[in-house]
Amino acid sequence: MAKVYFYYSAMNAGKSTVLLQSSYNYQERGMRTLLFVPSLDTRAGIGKIHSRLGLASDAISLQPNENLFEKVKQEHTKSHVSCILIDEAQFLTVDQVKQATDVADTFSIPVLCYGLRTDFQGKLFPGSAELLGTADNLIELKTICHCGRKATMNLRIASDGKAVKQGAQVEIGGNDRYIPMCRKHFKESLDTLIKA
């Protein structure tokens, strides 16, 4: 039976790099992969996955109202698909995560999801919450805080470099907007903002 995997981490842990390497490994053995990225993330362009190391690939842009299961079914009918890989999986809808599990259960195709666990306030994204509850395997990818400890939080910063405590859950950005931190330094950064 195929499984759904959720590779999660804070920002800058190399999720996209690992995804692209996994896809390459399948393709090198003559197996077809399908790469998806939620349409919300357009940093690398629409339907593009790009890692900080410079690796890149085209992907299927997935709108929030689109059915992941149906898209995979159409592609699998045309030509056998060996693996599904989804970048920025925190932006999947709850229904799309359920559809990902249907892909694994119906077609026996492994589904590898890569994304953030929590937002800049330490709260779960809906897609991540659903994956944490339904994925067969949960794998933490690690990155580090400036102090050397494991980073588990994502600090959002303003253009002046100061911590942001409030705002919309989703604000697309990279190193210019987010810093991975350990919980201790994340809380200290927010406490400094409160006292200022």
Rosetta blueprint (number, residue, H / E / L):
1 M L
2 A L
3 K L
4 V E
5 Y E
6 F E
7 Y E
8 Y E
9 S E
10 A L
11 M L
12 N L
13 A L
14 G L
15 K H
16 S H
17 T H
18 V H
19 L H
20 L H
21 Q H
22 S H
23 S H
24 Y H
25 N H
26 Y H
27 Q H
28 E H
29 R L
30 G L
31 M L
32 R L
33 T E
34 L E
35 L E
36 F E
37 V E
38 P E
39 S L
40 L L
41 D L
42 T L
43 R L
44 A L
45 G L
46 I L
47 G L
48 K E
49 I E
50 H E
51 S L
52 R L
53 L L
54 G L
55 L L
56 A E
57 S E
58 D E
59 A L
60 I E
61 S E
62 L E
63 Q L
64 P L
65 N L
66 E L
67 N L
68 L H
69 F H
70 E H
71 K H
72 V H
73 K H
74 Q H
75 E H
76 H H
77 T H
78 K H
79 S L
80 H L
81 V L
82 S L
83 C E
84 I E
85 L E
86 I E
87 D L
88 E L
89 A H
90 Q H
91 F H
92 L L
93 T L
94 V H
95 D H
96 Q H
97 V H
98 K H
99 Q H
100 A H
101 T H
102 D H
103 V H
104 A H
105 D H
106 T H
107 F H
108 S L
109 I L
110 P L
111 V E
112 L E
113 C E
114 Y E
115 G E
116 L E
117 R L
118 T E
119 D L
120 F L
121 Q L
122 G L
123 K L
124 L E
125 F L
126 P H
127 G H
128 S H
129 A H
130 E H
131 L H
132 L H
133 G H
134 T H
135 A L
136 D L
137 N E
138 L E
139 I E
140 E E
141 L L
142 K L
143 T L
144 I E
145 C L
146 H L
147 C L
148 G L
149 R L
150 K E
151 A L
152 T L
153 M E
154 N E
155 L E
156 R E
157 I E
158 A L
159 S L
160 D L
161 G L
162 K L
163 A E
164 V L
165 K L
166 Q L
167 G L
168 A L
169 Q L
170 V L
171 E L
172 I L
173 G L
174 G L
175 N L
176 D L
177 R L
178 Y E
179 I E
180 P E
181 M E
182 C L
183 R H
184 K H
185 H H
186 F H
187 K H
188 E H
189 S H
190 L H
191 D H
192 T H
193 L H
194 I H
195 K H
196 A L
